[in-house]
Amino acid sequence: MNPPRSLILILTLCLGSLVLRAADATAAPAAEVDTRSLDQVKVSMQANLKAVDQLKKDGKAGETNKAYLEARAELTDKEKALVKTENKDRKAIYKALAERTGVTLETVQQVRAKQIRERSAVGLWLQDPDGHWYRKVDEPTER
């Protein structure tokens, strides 16, 4: 099911206001409560941006259809921790956005995953809406 275009526009604008970057293991467990401010999350994401991008360029991690990172190769303990931190940060942003816009977390994840697929560089691992992994081969592509 595709969300209405108006919802996509609203979420896109809100994502921008939360300063999610266009170039973007396991999500934080449900029982874990994240008490950080969105500013703290933003600082964390900015600090990890180069390392996350390098993991994706190296083919070690890809973007899931729920807008999280997932290992695509063997990761070091440090890389695993990076993926976990990035996913925790993303989940905090997505939850805040869902609350602000009155939509479900799943809807925010689907919209963001679509944006990531559209904006990702050629050669990166992506997961289509049906869960199949592929490497982006040209610009732009939406599966």
C-alpha positions in Angstrom: 0.0 0.0 0.0 1.4 3.4 -1.0 0.8 6.4 1.2 -1.0 9.3 -0.4 1.2 11.9 -2.1 0.1 14.6 0.4 1.3 12.5 3.3 4.6 11.9 1.5 5.0 15.7 1.1 4.2 16.4 4.8 6.6 13.7 6.0 9.3 15.0 3.6 9.0 18.5 5.0 9.0 17.2 8.6 12.0 15.1 7.9 13.8 18.1 6.6 12.9 20.1 9.7 14.3 17.4 11.9 17.6 17.6 9.9 17.8 14.2 8.5 20.5 13.9 6.0 19.8 12.7 2.5 22.8 10.4 2.4 22.2 7.9 5.0 21.7 -4.3 12.8 19.0 -4.0 14.7 16.7 -1.3 15.8 16.7 -0.3 19.4 14.7 -2.9 21.4 11.1 -1.8 22.2 11.8 -2.0 25.9 14.6 0.5 25.6 13.5 4.1 26.3 15.4 6.8 24.5 15.4 9.9 26.7 17.8 12.0 24.5 16.7 15.2 22.9 16.4 15.4 19.1 19.3 17.8 19.2 21.4 15.1 20.9 20.3 12.5 18.3 21.2 15.0 15.5 24.7 15.5 17.0 25.2 11.7 17.2 24.1 11.2 13.6 26.3 14.0 12.3 29.3 12.5 14.3 28.7 9.1 12.7 27.9 10.3 9.1 31.3 9.6 7.5 31.6 6.2 9.1 28.1 5.1 8.2 28.6 6.3 4.6 31.8 4.4 4.4 30.1 1.2 5.6 27.6 1.6 2.8 30.2 2.4 0.2 32.2 -0.7 1.2 29.1 -2.8 0.8 29.2 -3.9 4.4 25.8 -2.4 5.2 22.6 -1.6 3.3 19.4 0.3 3.7 16.4 -1.8 4.6 12.8 -1.2 3.5 12.1 0.1 7.0 14.8 2.8 6.7 17.4 1.2 9.0 20.9 -0.1 8.3 21.5 -3.8 8.1 24.8 -5.7 7.8 25.4 -7.1 4.3 28.8 -8.5 5.3 30.8 -9.5 8.4 31.2 -6.5 10.6 33.8 -5.8 13.3 32.5 -5.1 16.8 33.1 -1.4 16.3 31.1 -1.5 13.1 28.3 -3.4 14.7 28.1 -0.8 17.5 28.0 1.9 14.8 25.1 0.3 13.0 23.2 -0.2 16.3 23.8 3.5 17.3 22.7 4.7 13.9 19.5 2.7 14.0 18.8 3.8 17.5 19.2 7.4 16.4 17.0 6.9 13.3 14.3 5.2 15.4 14.2 8.2 17.8 13.8 10.6 14.8 11.1 8.4 13.2 9.1 8.1 16.5 9.2 11.9 17.0 8.1 12.5 13.4 5.3 10.0 13.7 4.1 11.7 16.9 4.3 15.2 15.3 2.4 14.2 12.1 -0.1 11.8 13.7 0.9 8.8 11.5 2.3 5.4 12.5 5.9 4.7 12.9 5.6 2.2 10.1 4.3 4.9 7.7 7.3 7.1 8.6 9.7 4.2 8.0 8.1 3.4 4.6 8.2 7.0 3.4 11.8 7.4 4.6 12.9 4.1 3.0 11.5 5.3 -0.3 13.4 8.6 0.0 16.6 6.7 0.8 16.2 4.4 -2.2 15.6 7.4 -4.5 18.5 9.4 -3.2 21.1 6.7 -2.6 24.3 6.6 -4.7 24.8 4.0 -7.4 26.3 0.7 -6.0 24.8 0.8 -2.6 22.8 -2.0 -1.1 19.1 -1.3 -0.9 16.0 -3.4 0.1 12.9 -3.0 -2.0 9.4 -2.8 -0.4 9.1 -6.6 -0.8 12.3 -7.3 1.1 14.5 -8.2 -1.8 18.1 -6.8 -1.7 19.7 -5.2 -4.7 22.5 -2.9 -5.6 21.4 0.4 -7.1 22.6 0.5 -10.7 21.5 3.9 -12.1 19.8 7.2 -11.2 17.0 7.5 -10.3 15.4 4.1 -9.5 12.4 3.2 -7.5 11.5 -0.4 -7.0 
